[in-house]
Amino acid sequence: MTALLKDVRYAIRALLRARGFSAVAVTTLAIGIGANTAIFSVVDAVLLKPLAFREPDALVRVTADLTKRSSEDVGLSAPEFLDLRDKSGLFENISGLFPINVNLTEVETPERIEAQLVSGSYFQVLGVDAALGRVFSPADEIPGITEIAVITDGLWKRRFGADRGVIGRRVRLDNDMFEIIGVLPAGFQHPGRGIDGAPQIFAPAGYLSTPFPQQLQRFNRFLSGGAIGRLKTGVTAAQAQARLADFGATLTREYTDSYPATIGWTPRLISLQDDLVGRTRPALLVLLACVGAVLLVACANVANLLLARASTRQREFAVRAALGATRGRLARQLFTESIVLSLVGGALGILVAQWLVAALITFAASTLPRIADIAIDGRVLLFSLVLSGVTGLIFGLWPALQVSTTNPFDTLKDSTRAVTGSVQGARLRSGLVVAEIAIALVLLVTAALFVRSFSRLYAVDPGFSTDGVLAARLWMPQPNDPKTGPYFVHEKRVALYQQTRDRILALPGVEAAGWSSRLPFTTAGASQPFWIEGRPIEMADASAVEPALATPGYFEALGVALRSGRYFTDDDNAQRPAVLIISESLATKYFPGEDPIGKRIRPGNAQSTAAWFTIVGVVADVRSVSLERARVPQMYRAAYQFSSLAMALVVKTKDSEPARQEQAVRAAVRAVDPNLPLFSVKPMASFLDASLSQRRFAMTLVGAFALFALALASVGVYGVLAYLVTQRTREIGVRMALGAEPGMVVRMVIMEGGRLAAIGLVIGLVGAVFAARAISTQLFGIRAYDPVSYLAIVALLAGVSLLACIIPARRAMRIDPLTALRED
């Protein structure tokens, strides 16, 4: 222990004497270790930490897919949920998930709040208790909705001032009085997706009475979140999925009318943790690999610095060896210096990581799940400590080996400079530079592929314009007894659409406005079967479209192009025959070579008794879910003929910053009904940008790490060549004294650097091919072996390497032969 302390003290003194070297090495390590620590903190919180519930491995979510219609995660109907609960034999407990909007009124500022209507067993499934009051249980469940509520800690603090007397207080939600019975712990997060954010209110429901459908219809999958369940002890997720598939096959045989083979209804079970984070896993693993590669480049750079420094200290080591120090003792001293460097770099890296984590949380707030769990905690600090130690071993290995193979007597016999081991040291330094260039090439190609993929995706025509468009969403209250609601009847809803639209159109700078039941890039795509008049009735089971409602002005406000026919008008009301506007892809697919205008469609399956709708217009396809999803047929009904409680508003303004119209638009809606709060009010471009946020997040970080690796690689090339020029000053002087032109000296140095760069580029290209194959599933509109990306990056790295060679080459060109020959 005493010897170790001596080594540490000596290492600190030695590093303090070489302040320039130490500053560069520590800074390089701090950035490399800090970046790795920051990304690991994200990976740990999102992917590795178990969910904060009792026995989280037993928690699963159940949903269903319509495989023949390419519709995923369509949720469950009440009968399907009841079958899973009562007949499947898979679950210790299970709860339905029905995300809804509610309006909190009778307060100073009405507010739309997201809620979850769940089964009475919801909190028992998760193993969660209240921090204040109590949670509900199966005993509280009734066939309809029980008018009790459990609220989140955030809502309690924000709207009720953290008043402990909130328990027992009654609040008006959608015109019903709910009693607050509990407040959840501060760290509680609903483990699922909602409508537009996180739910803040939970109420129990049985799904079997008003306001739910009175008839148990298997096609009415209003439980859009599916169900969350706790598997029975000893049942794994894989076993449960196999048994669920058999159970689903039994249901399809038993209810053939509800599950025709043409829709491919398939129940699906997924681990709750995978369900929450599965979509982000590939991007996070790519980021972790990238920062790991950056750290390797940083290690190579520091190792090169140590090798160069060790070469200049050979006489020191030779003297110490002559005085009795063993080679192992000298190697241990160098290892100690490396470890001290890495620990100091790691300590500063934690500060860098804290800054990066804060930036990441801000940058990726809408991209990453479980973002509240991201922190520099004990697990992350342990990772950083281990990483610092391993890093010190990695970059300290080669200098220690070089010293351990040095012959002290040969070094002391050289009266000019310590050159023993210089050939081996030069090879090591050159090898490290080659590795740096290769790794930098892999990272840069990966970044280039992401950038080109993102640019291709961003160039996709969404089918509408976001310029000057302000969007908002609205929920009209539906009480537990829908008949008592102010917007229960169709006419009331239409009156709201018309009156608010008229007021908004009267605002200065507004060019167009309209309502729709579906705003692009806000909700997952639903599907609905339909039947074309005169076609075989069986086609209703094989055909599906994305349905929506729209008022006059909606298409004009979004700039959706009219291909034929007309848009909706005020005359398309309940007193006129039902009309439809269809998308271009629907017209192309189902009316090839003919004019669809005037043709009639009946929404619903083969048993539907809905009215016939006449097609009056064909519009451009709108990519409603994401830019990367293929275009799907769409069908719009006139909202003045068939209305909805949940609507979205789009307003086309002359202002390049439509957000300036937010307060005026809110006031226009409040003037019609002061109890109706708009929510998600923001420019339409923000919704589009949010759909690209995950790709932008990965692209930006990979690009930043790649540029850092490029900078380190160029510094590495410069450092090796600068050291080469220093070591060969005498040789260069002799060459120039014998008549060598300065240009020949420049070519010699550049050729040396070019050789290293060429080897690194070849090795890097091989690595880039494997890396591209690994990320191919995350690319859009571009091949993993895109030649433009590879050629551009090779040219960039070659150019940077050449620039890194020029400064040492110019220095060599200016060497004075007489001065060089007089050097000892």
C-alpha positions in Angstrom: 0.0 0.0 0.0 2.9 2.3 0.8 4.5 1.7 -2.6 1.2 2.4 -4.3 0.8 5.7 -2.5 4.4 6.6 -3.5 3.5 5.8 -7.1 0.4 7.9 -7.0 2.3 10.9 -5.5 5.0 10.6 -8.1 2.5 10.3 -10.9 0.7 13.4 -9.7 4.0 15.3 -9.6 5.0 14.1 -13.0 1.7 15.1 -14.5 1.8 18.5 -12.9 5.2 19.1 -14.4 3.7 18.3 -17.9 0.7 20.6 -17.6 0.1 21.0 -21.3 0.2 17.2 -21.9 -2.0 16.6 -18.8 -4.6 19.2 -19.8 -5.0 17.8 -23.3 -5.2 14.2 -22.1 -7.7 15.0 -19.3 -9.9 17.1 -21.5 -10.0 14.4 -24.2 -10.9 11.7 -21.6 -13.4 14.0 -19.8 -15.4 14.4 -23.1 -15.1 10.7 -24.0 -16.0 9.4 -20.5 -18.7 12.1 -20.0 -20.4 11.3 -23.3 -20.4 7.6 -22.5 -21.7 8.3 -19.0 -24.5 10.5 -20.2 -25.7 8.0 -22.9 -25.4 5.1 -20.4 -27.6 7.1 -17.9 -30.3 7.2 -20.7 -29.9 3.6 -21.6 -29.9 2.5 -18.0 -33.1 4.5 -17.2 -35.0 3.6 -20.4 -33.8 0.0 -21.1 -32.2 -1.5 -18.1 -34.0 -0.4 -15.0 -37.0 -2.5 -14.2 -40.3 -0.7 -14.0 -41.1 0.7 -10.6 -43.9 -1.7 -9.9 -44.2 -5.0 -7.9 -42.6 -7.9 -9.8 -42.4 -5.9 -13.1 -41.4 -9.0 -15.1 -44.9 -10.4 -14.7 -46.6 -7.3 -16.2 -47.8 -7.4 -19.8 -50.0 -5.5 -22.1 -52.6 -7.3 -24.3 -53.9 -5.9 -27.6 -54.8 -7.2 -31.0 -53.8 -6.8 -34.6 -55.8 -7.0 -37.8 -53.1 -8.7 -39.9 -55.0 -8.9 -43.2 -55.7 -5.1 -43.0 -52.1 -4.2 -41.9 -53.6 -2.6 -38.7 -51.6 -3.0 -35.6 -52.5 -2.4 -31.9 -56.3 -1.9 -32.5 -57.1 -2.5 -28.8 -59.8 -4.6 -27.4 -63.6 -4.7 -27.2 -65.4 -5.2 -24.0 -66.3 -8.8 -24.8 -62.7 -9.6 -25.7 -61.5 -8.1 -22.4 -64.0 -10.1 -20.4 -63.0 -13.3 -22.2 -59.3 -12.6 -21.3 -60.2 -11.9 -17.7 -62.6 -14.7 -17.1 -61.8 -17.5 -19.5 -58.1 -17.3 -20.6 -56.6 -18.5 -17.3 -53.5 -16.5 -18.0 -53.7 -13.7 -15.5 -53.5 -13.2 -11.8 -55.2 -9.9 -12.4 -56.0 -7.8 -15.5 -57.3 -4.3 -16.1 -58.8 -2.6 -19.2 -57.3 0.7 -20.5 -59.5 3.4 -21.9 -57.8 6.7 -22.3 -60.2 9.7 -22.5 -60.4 13.4 -22.4 -62.2 15.2 -19.6 -62.8 18.9 -19.0 -62.2 20.1 -15.5 -64.8 22.9 -15.0 -66.2 25.1 -12.2 -62.7 26.4 -11.7 -61.2 29.8 -12.6 -59.6 28.4 -15.8 -61.3 25.3 -17.3 -58.8 22.7 -18.4 -58.7 19.6 -20.5 -57.2 16.8 -18.6 -56.3 13.3 -19.8 -57.9 10.5 -17.8 -57.9 6.7 -17.8 -61.1 4.7 -17.3 -59.6 1.5 -16.0 -60.9 -1.7 -14.2 -61.2 -1.6 -10.5 -58.1 -3.9 -10.3 -55.8 -1.5 -12.1 -53.7 -0.5 -9.0 -53.7 -4.1 -7.8 -52.3 -5.2 -11.1 -49.4 -2.7 -10.7 -49.0 -3.1 -7.0 -49.3 0.6 -6.3 -50.8 2.3 -3.2 -51.8 5.9 -2.6 -49.5 8.5 -1.0 -52.6 10.2 0.4 -56.0 8.7 0.8 -56.6 5.4 -0.9 -56.7 3.8 -4.4 -59.8 2.1 -5.7 -60.2 -1.7 -5.9 -62.5 -4.2 -7.6 -65.0 -3.6 -4.8 -65.5 0.0 -6.2 -66.2 -1.2 -9.8 -69.8 -1.0 -11.2 -71.0 -1.8 -14.7 -70.7 1.8 -15.8 -68.3 4.5 -14.4 -67.9 4.9 -10.7 -67.7 8.6 -9.9 -64.6 8.4 -7.7 -61.2 9.5 -8.8 -57.5 9.0 -8.0 -55.3 11.8 -9.1 -51.6 12.2 -9.8 -49.2 14.0 -7.5 -48.6 16.6 -10.3 -52.3 17.5 -10.7 -52.7 17.6 -6.9 -49.9 20.2 -6.6 -50.8 22.1 -9.7 -54.5 22.5 -9.4 -55.1 21.9 -5.7 -52.1 23.5 -4.2 -51.0 20.3 -2.5 -53.9 20.7 -0.1 -54.2 17.5 2.0 -57.8 18.3 2.5 -58.4 17.4 -1.2 -59.5 13.9 -0.1 -63.3 13.8 -0.2 -63.5 16.9 -2.3 -65.9 16.7 -5.3 -64.8 18.2 -8.7 -66.8 18.5 -11.9 -65.4 16.5 -14.8 -67.4 16.5 -18.0 -70.5 17.7 -16.1 -70.3 14.8 -13.5 -69.2 15.3 -9.9 -66.3 13.0 -9.0 -65.1 12.5 -5.5 -61.3 12.5 -5.1 -60.4 9.5 -2.9 -56.6 9.4 -3.3 -53.4 11.0 -4.5 -50.7 8.8 -6.1 -47.0 8.8 -5.1 -44.8 11.5 -6.7 -42.9 9.0 -8.9 -45.9 7.2 -10.3 -46.2 7.1 -14.1 -48.9 5.3 -16.0 -47.1 2.6 -17.9 -48.7 3.1 -21.3 -49.6 5.5 -24.0 -52.4 8.0 -23.9 -54.1 10.5 -26.1 -51.8 13.5 -25.9 -49.6 13.2 -22.8 -49.8 11.4 -19.5 -53.1 10.7 -17.7 -53.6 12.6 -14.5 -56.9 11.2 -13.3 -58.0 7.5 -12.9 -61.5 6.3 -12.4 -62.9 2.7 -12.3 -65.3 1.4 -14.9 -67.0 -1.9 -15.8 -67.5 -1.2 -19.5 -70.9 -2.8 -19.4 -73.4 0.0 -18.9 -74.0 3.7 -19.8 -72.0 5.5 -21.3 -70.5 2.3 -22.8 -72.3 0.5 -25.6 -75.3 -1.5 -24.3 -74.8 -4.3 -26.8 -71.6 -6.3 -26.4 -70.1 -5.7 -29.9 -66.8 -7.5 -30.6 -65.9 -5.1 -33.4 -66.3 -2.0 -31.2 -62.8 -1.9 -29.7 -63.1 1.2 -27.6 -60.5 -0.1 -25.1 -57.9 1.6 -27.4 -55.1 0.9 -24.8 -55.9 -2.8 -24.7 -55.4 -4.3 -21.3 -52.6 -4.5 -18.7 -52.3 -7.7 -16.9 -50.2 -9.6 -14.3 -49.3 -13.1 -15.4 -49.9 -16.0 -13.1 -46.9 -17.2 -11.1 -44.7 -19.4 -13.2 -46.1 -18.3 -16.6 -43.5 -16.5 -18.8 -44.4 -14.0 -21.5 -43.4 -16.4 -24.2 -45.6 -19.2 -22.8 -48.5 -16.7 -22.3 -48.2 -15.6 -25.9 -48.4 -19.2 -27.2 -51.5 -19.9 -25.0 -53.0 -16.6 -26.0 -52.7 -17.5 -29.7 -54.6 -20.8 -29.0 -57.2 -18.9 -27.0 -57.6 -16.4 -29.9 -58.0 -19.2 -32.4 -60.8 -20.6 -30.2 -62.6 -17.3 -30.1 -62.4 -16.9 -33.9 -64.0 -20.4 -34.4 -66.7 -19.6 -31.8 -67.6 -16.1 -33.2 -67.0 -16.5 -37.0 -69.2 -13.6 -37.9 -67.2 -11.2 -35.7 -63.8 -12.6 -36.8 -63.9 -13.3 -40.5 -60.6 -14.7 -41.9 -60.3 -11.7 -44.2 -59.4 -9.4 -41.3 -56.9 -11.6 -39.6 -57.8 -10.7 -36.0 -54.8 -11.8 -33.8 -54.5 -11.1 -30.1 -51.0 -10.1 -29.0 -49.2 -10.0 -25.7 -46.0 -8.0 -25.0 -43.9 -7.4 -22.0 -44.9 -4.1 -20.5 -41.3 -2.8 -20.4 -40.7 -3.8 -24.0 -44.0 -2.1 -24.9 -42.9 1.1 -23.4 -39.3 1.3 -24.7 -39.1 -1.1 -27.6 -39.3 1.5 -30.3 -36.4 3.5 -28.8 -34.2 0.5 -28.2 -32.4 0.4 -31.6 -31.6 4.1 -31.6 -30.3 4.0 -28.0 -28.1 1.0 -28.7 -26.7 2.7 -31.8 -25.9 5.8 -29.7 -24.2 3.6 -27.0 -22.1 2.0 -29.7 -21.2 5.4 -31.2 -20.1 6.9 -27.9 -18.1 3.7 -27.1 -16.3 4.2 -30.4 -15.6 7.8 -29.6 -14.1 6.7 -26.3 -11.9 4.2 -28.2 -10.7 7.1 -30.4 -10.0 9.2 -27.3 -8.1 6.3 -25.7 -6.0 6.0 -28.8 -5.2 9.7 -28.8 -4.2 9.7 -25.2 -2.2 6.5 -25.7 -0.3 8.2 -28.5 0.4 11.2 -26.3 1.7 8.8 -23.6 3.9 6.9 -26.1 5.4 10.2 -27.3 5.9 11.3 -23.8 7.4 7.9 -22.8 9.9 8.2 -25.7 11.1 11.5 -24.4 11.5 10.0 -20.9 13.6 7.0 -21.9 16.7 8.4 -20.4 14.8 9.0 -17.1 13.6 5.3 -17.1 17.1 4.1 -18.1 18.6 5.9 -15.1 16.0 4.6 -12.8 16.6 1.1 -14.1 20.3 1.4 -13.7 19.7 2.4 -10.0 17.8 -0.8 -9.4 14.2 -0.3 -10.6 12.8 -3.4 -12.3 10.9 -3.3 -15.6 7.7 -4.2 -13.8 8.2 -1.3 -11.4 8.6 1.1 -14.3 5.6 -0.3 -16.1 3.6 0.0 -12.8 4.6 3.6 -12.5 3.3 4.3 -16.0 0.1 2.4 -15.3 -0.3 4.5 -12.2 0.0 7.7 -14.2 -2.5 6.4 -16.7 -5.0 5.5 -14.0 -4.6 8.9 -12.3 -5.2 10.6 -15.7 -8.3 8.5 -16.3 -9.7 9.1 -12.8 -9.2 12.8 -13.1 -10.7 12.7 -16.6 -13.6 10.5 -15.2 -14.3 13.0 -12.4 -14.5 15.9 -14.9 -16.5 13.5 -17.2 -19.2 13.3 -14.6 -19.6 17.0 -14.7 -19.7 16.9 -18.5 -22.3 14.0 -18.2 -24.5 16.1 -15.9 -24.5 18.9 -18.5 -25.2 16.5 -21.3 -28.0 14.7 -19.5 -29.7 18.0 -18.8 -29.4 18.9 -22.5 -30.6 15.5 -23.6 -33.7 15.7 -21.4 -34.5 19.1 -22.8 -33.8 18.0 -26.4 -35.5 14.6 -26.2 -38.5 15.4 -23.9 -41.0 14.2 -26.4 -38.8 11.4 -27.8 -37.8 9.2 -24.9 -40.0 7.1 -22.6 -39.3 7.0 -18.8 -37.5 10.3 -19.2 -38.2 11.2 -15.6 -36.0 8.3 -14.5 -32.9 9.6 -16.2 -30.4 10.8 -13.7 -26.7 10.5 -12.6 -27.4 8.0 -9.8 -25.4 5.4 -8.0 -25.6 2.9 -10.9 -24.4 5.5 -13.4 -21.5 6.7 -11.1 -20.4 3.1 -10.7 -20.4 2.7 -14.4 -18.4 5.9 -14.8 -15.9 4.7 -12.2 -15.4 1.3 -13.9 -15.2 2.9 -17.3 -12.5 5.3 -16.0 -10.5 2.4 -14.7 -10.8 0.3 -17.8 -10.0 3.4 -19.9 -6.8 3.9 -17.9 -5.8 0.3 -18.5 -6.5 0.5 -22.2 -4.5 3.6 -23.0 -1.8 2.9 -20.4 -1.1 -0.6 -21.7 1.1 0.1 -24.7 3.3 2.8 -23.1 3.9 0.4 -20.2 4.8 -2.4 -22.6 7.2 -0.1 -24.5 9.0 0.8 -21.3 9.1 -2.8 -20.1 10.9 -3.8 -23.3 13.5 -0.9 -23.2 17.1 -1.8 -22.7 18.5 0.8 -20.2 22.1 0.1 -21.1 21.5 0.8 -24.9 19.7 4.0 -24.0 22.5 5.2 -21.7 25.2 4.4 -24.3 23.5 6.7 -26.8 25.1 10.1 -26.3 22.6 12.0 -28.5 19.1 10.9 -27.8 17.2 8.0 -26.5 16.1 6.1 -29.6 16.0 2.6 -28.3 12.5 1.2 -28.9 11.7 4.0 -31.3 10.9 1.7 -34.1 8.4 -0.3 -32.0 7.0 2.9 -30.5 6.6 4.4 -34.0 4.7 1.3 -35.1 2.4 1.5 -32.1 1.7 5.2 -32.7 1.0 4.6 -36.4 -1.2 1.7 -35.5 -3.2 3.9 -33.1 -3.7 6.6 -35.8 -4.9 4.0 -38.3 -7.4 2.8 -35.7 -8.6 6.3 -35.0 -9.1 7.0 -38.7 -10.9 3.6 -39.2 -13.3 4.3 -36.2 -13.9 7.8 -37.3 -14.8 6.6 -40.8 -17.3 4.1 -39.3 -18.9 6.8 -37.2 -19.0 9.3 -40.0 -20.5 6.9 -42.5 -23.2 6.0 -39.9 -23.9 9.7 -39.4 -24.0 10.3 -43.1 -26.5 7.5 -43.6 -28.7 8.9 -40.8 -28.5 12.4 -42.2 -29.3 11.3 -45.8 -32.1 9.1 -44.5 -33.6 12.0 -42.4 -33.4 14.3 -45.4 -35.2 11.8 -47.6 -37.9 11.4 -44.9 -38.2 15.2 -44.4 -38.6 15.6 -48.2 -41.6 13.3 -48.3 -44.8 15.2 -49.2 -47.2 14.9 -46.2 -50.1 15.9 -48.4 -50.7 19.2 -46.7 -48.9 22.5 -46.0 -47.8 23.6 -42.5 -47.0 27.2 -43.5 -48.9 29.6 -41.4 -51.2 26.9 -40.0 -52.2 26.9 -36.3 -53.7 23.6 -35.0 -55.6 22.8 -31.8 -57.7 20.1 -30.3 -61.0 20.2 -28.5 -63.0 17.8 -26.3 -66.8 18.3 -25.9 -67.8 16.8 -22.5 -69.7 13.5 -22.4 -71.2 12.9 -18.9 -71.7 9.4 -17.6 -75.3 9.8 -18.7 -74.6 11.0 -22.3 -78.2 12.3 -22.7 -77.5 15.0 -20.1 -74.5 16.4 -22.0 -74.7 19.8 -23.6 -73.4 18.3 -26.9 -75.3 15.0 -26.8 -77.3 15.9 -29.9 -75.8 16.3 -33.4 -77.2 19.7 -33.9 -75.5 21.2 -30.9 -72.1 19.9 -32.1 -72.6 21.3 -35.6 -73.7 24.6 -34.1 -70.4 24.7 -32.2 -68.4 23.9 -35.3 -70.1 26.6 -37.3 -70.1 29.4 -34.7 -66.5 28.9 -33.7 -65.4 28.8 -37.4 -67.3 32.0 -38.2 -65.7 33.8 -35.3 -62.2 32.5 -36.2 -62.7 33.5 -39.9 -63.6 37.0 -38.7 -60.2 37.4 -37.0 -57.6 39.6 -38.8 -55.1 37.6 -40.8 -57.1 34.4 -40.9 -57.6 33.0 -44.4 -59.3 29.7 -43.7 -60.4 27.5 -40.9 -62.0 24.1 -40.4 -62.6 21.2 -38.0 -61.8 17.5 -38.3 -62.1 14.5 -36.1 -58.5 13.6 -36.9 -55.4 15.8 -36.9 -52.4 14.4 -38.8 -49.5 13.1 -36.7 -51.5 13.0 -33.5 -53.2 9.6 -33.2 -52.5 6.1 -34.5 -54.3 5.1 -37.7 -57.7 3.4 -37.3 -59.3 1.4 -40.0 -62.9 0.9 -41.1 -64.3 -1.6 -43.6 -66.5 -0.3 -46.4 -68.5 -1.6 -49.3 -68.8 -0.1 -52.8 -72.2 -0.2 -54.4 -72.4 -2.7 -57.2 -69.4 -4.7 -55.9 -69.6 -8.1 -54.3 -70.7 -7.7 -50.7 -67.8 -9.8 -49.5 -65.3 -7.0 -50.3 -66.5 -5.2 -47.2 -64.5 -7.7 -45.1 -61.3 -7.2 -47.2 -61.4 -3.4 -47.7 -60.4 -0.8 -45.2 -59.8 2.9 -45.0 -58.8 5.5 -42.5 -62.0 7.3 -41.6 -62.3 10.9 -40.5 -64.8 13.8 -40.3 -64.2 17.2 -41.8 -66.1 20.5 -42.0 -65.9 23.0 -44.9 -62.6 24.9 -44.7 -60.6 22.0 -43.3 -58.9 21.0 -46.6 -58.4 24.6 -47.6 -56.8 25.5 -44.3 -54.3 22.6 -44.6 -53.8 23.1 -48.3 -54.8 19.6 -49.2 -55.0 19.5 -53.0 -58.3 18.8 -54.7 -57.8 16.2 -57.5 -61.4 16.1 -58.8 -64.9 17.0 -57.7 -65.3 19.5 -54.9 -64.6 20.2 -51.2 -67.3 20.1 -48.5 -69.6 23.2 -48.3 -72.1 24.5 -45.8 -74.9 22.8 -47.8 -73.5 19.4 -46.9 -75.7 19.2 -43.8 -78.0 16.6 -42.1 -80.9 17.5 -44.4 -79.0 16.6 -47.5 -77.9 13.2 -48.9 -74.7 11.9 -47.2 -71.5 12.7 -49.1 -67.9 11.6 -49.0 -64.5 12.9 -50.0 -62.0 10.2 -50.7 -58.2 10.2 -51.0 -56.3 9.7 -54.2 -55.0 6.3 -53.2 -58.5 5.0 -52.5 -59.6 6.2 -55.9 -56.6 4.6 -57.6 -57.0 1.3 -55.8 -60.7 0.8 -56.0 -61.7 2.8 -59.0 -58.9 2.2 -61.5 -59.5 3.7 -64.9 -62.9 5.2 -63.9 -64.2 8.4 -62.4 -65.3 7.8 -58.7 -67.3 11.1 -58.5 -70.9 10.1 -58.1 -70.2 6.5 -57.0 -71.6 5.4 -53.7 -69.9 3.8 -50.6 -71.4 2.3 -47.5 -69.1 2.4 -44.4 -69.0 -0.7 -42.3 -68.8 -4.5 -42.8 -71.1 -6.7 -44.8 -73.8 -6.5 -42.2 -73.8 -2.7 -42.1 -77.1 -0.9 -42.5 -75.5 2.5 -42.7 -76.7 5.0 -45.3 -75.1 5.1 -48.7 -72.6 8.0 -49.2 -72.0 9.7 -52.5 -68.5 10.6 -53.5 -68.3 14.3 -54.3 -64.5 14.8 -54.2 -61.1 13.3 -54.5 -58.2 14.9 -52.5 -54.5 14.2 -52.2 -53.4 11.6 -49.7 -52.5 12.9 -46.2 -49.9 11.0 -44.3 -51.8 10.9 -41.1 -49.5 8.9 -38.8 -45.9 9.5 -40.0 -44.0 10.4 -43.1 -42.4 6.9 -43.2 -45.7 5.1 -43.3 -46.9 4.2 -46.8 -50.0 6.0 -48.0 -53.3 4.3 -47.1 -56.8 4.9 -48.5 -58.7 7.6 -46.6 -62.3 8.6 -46.4 -63.8 11.8 -45.1 -67.4 12.3 -44.1 -69.0 15.7 -43.8 -68.9 16.7 -40.1 -72.1 18.7 -40.6 -73.8 15.4 -41.3 -72.0 13.1 -38.9 -70.4 14.7 -35.9 -67.9 13.8 -33.1 -67.2 15.1 -29.6 -63.4 14.9 -30.1 -62.3 17.4 -32.8 -59.3 19.2 -34.1 -59.1 22.7 -35.4 -56.8 24.0 -38.2 -56.5 27.7 -38.9 -54.6 29.1 -41.9 -53.1 32.5 -41.2 -51.1 35.1 -43.1 -48.6 35.2 -40.3 -45.4 33.3 -40.8 -45.6 32.6 -37.0 -49.1 31.3 -36.5 -48.6 30.9 -32.8 -49.2 34.7 -32.5 -52.9 33.9 -33.2 -53.2 31.4 -30.3 -54.9 33.8 -27.8 -57.3 35.2 -30.4 -58.3 31.6 -31.5 -58.8 30.5 -27.8 -60.9 33.6 -27.2 -63.1 32.9 -30.2 -63.9 29.4 -28.9 -64.5 30.6 -25.3 -66.9 33.2 -26.7 -69.1 30.4 -27.9 -68.7 28.2 -24.8 -66.4 29.4 -21.9 -66.3 25.8 -20.5 -64.5 24.4 -23.6 -60.7 24.6 -23.3 -58.6 24.1 -26.4 -55.5 22.0 -25.9 -52.3 21.2 -27.8 -52.5 24.6 -29.4 -49.4 25.0 -31.6 -48.3 25.5 -35.2 -49.0 22.5 -37.4 -45.3 22.3 -38.2 -44.8 21.3 -34.5 -46.9 18.2 -34.9 -44.9 17.2 -38.0 -41.6 17.9 -36.2 -42.7 15.8 -33.2 -43.2 12.8 -35.5 -39.6 13.1 -36.6 -38.2 13.8 -33.2 -36.8 10.3 -32.5 -35.0 10.2 -35.9 -33.7 13.7 -35.4 -32.5 12.8 -31.9 -30.5 9.9 -33.1 -29.1 11.7 -36.2 -28.0 14.7 -34.2 -26.2 12.8 -31.5 -24.5 10.3 -33.9 -23.5 13.3 -36.0 -22.0 15.2 -33.0 -20.1 12.1 -31.8 -18.8 11.4 -35.4 -17.5 15.0 -35.7 -15.8 14.7 -32.3 -14.2 11.5 -33.5 -13.1 13.2 -36.7 -11.5 16.0 -34.7 -9.6 13.5 -32.5 -8.5 11.5 -35.6 -7.1 14.6 -37.3 -5.3 15.6 -34.1 -3.9 12.1 -34.0 -2.6 12.3 -37.5 -1.1 15.7 -36.8 0.5 14.5 -33.5 2.2 11.5 -35.1 3.6 13.4 -38.0 4.7 16.3 -35.8 6.5 13.8 -33.5 7.9 12.1 -36.6 9.4 15.4 -37.8 10.8 16.1 -34.4 12.4 12.6 -34.2 13.8 12.9 -37.7 15.1 16.5 -37.5 18.7 15.3 -37.8 17.9 13.0 -40.7 15.9 15.7 -42.5 18.8 18.1 -42.0 21.3 15.7 -43.5 19.0 15.2 -46.5 18.7 18.9 -47.1 22.4 19.4 -46.7 23.0 16.8 -49.4 20.7 18.7 -51.8 17.2 17.6 -51.0 14.6 20.2 -52.1 12.1 21.4 -49.5 9.3 20.0 -51.7 10.9 16.5 -51.4 10.8 16.8 -47.6 7.1 17.9 -47.7 6.2 15.0 -50.0 8.0 12.6 -47.6 6.0 13.8 -44.6 2.7 13.9 -46.5 3.4 10.4 -48.0 3.9 9.1 -44.5 0.6 10.6 -43.3 -1.2 9.5 -46.5 -0.1 5.9 -46.0 -1.5 5.9 -42.5 -4.7 7.5 -43.7 -5.1 5.1 -46.6 -4.8 2.0 -44.4 -7.2 3.5 -41.9 -9.7 4.3 -44.6 -9.6 0.8 -46.0 -10.1 -0.8 -42.6 -12.8 1.7 -41.8 -14.7 1.0 -45.0 -14.9 -2.7 -44.0 -16.2 -1.7 -40.5 -18.6 0.8 -42.0 -20.2 -1.9 -44.2 -20.9 -4.0 -41.1 -22.2 -1.0 -39.1 -24.5 0.0 -42.0 -26.0 -3.5 -42.1 -26.7 -3.2 -38.3 -28.6 0.1 -38.7 -30.3 -0.7 -42.1 -33.7 -1.1 -40.4 -33.5 2.4 -39.1 -32.9 4.0 -42.5 -35.6 5.4 -44.8 -35.5 5.8 -48.6 -31.8 4.9 -48.7 -29.7 1.7 -48.9 -27.3 0.7 -46.2 -24.6 0.7 -48.9 -25.4 4.1 -50.3 -22.3 5.0 -52.5 -22.7 8.8 -52.1 -22.4 8.5 -48.3 -19.3 6.3 -48.4 -17.5 8.4 -51.1 -18.3 11.7 -49.4 -17.0 10.5 -46.1 -13.9 9.0 -47.6 -13.2 12.2 -49.4 -13.8 14.2 -46.2 -11.5 12.1 -44.1 -8.8 12.1 -46.8 -9.0 15.9 -47.0 -8.9 16.3 -43.2 -5.9 13.9 -43.0 -4.2 15.9 -45.7 -4.7 19.1 -43.8 -3.4 17.5 -40.6 -0.2 16.5 -42.6 0.4 20.0 -44.0 1.5 21.7 -40.7 4.2 19.2 -39.8 5.2 19.1 -43.5 5.7 22.9 -43.6 7.6 22.7 -40.3 9.9 20.0 -41.8 10.4 22.2 -44.9 11.7 25.1 -42.8 14.3 23.0 -40.9 17.8 24.6 -41.1 20.3 21.9 -42.0 23.1 23.5 -40.0 21.0 23.8 -36.9 19.8 20.2 -37.3 23.4 18.9 -37.7 24.6 20.7 -34.6 21.9 19.0 -32.4 23.1 16.6 -29.8 
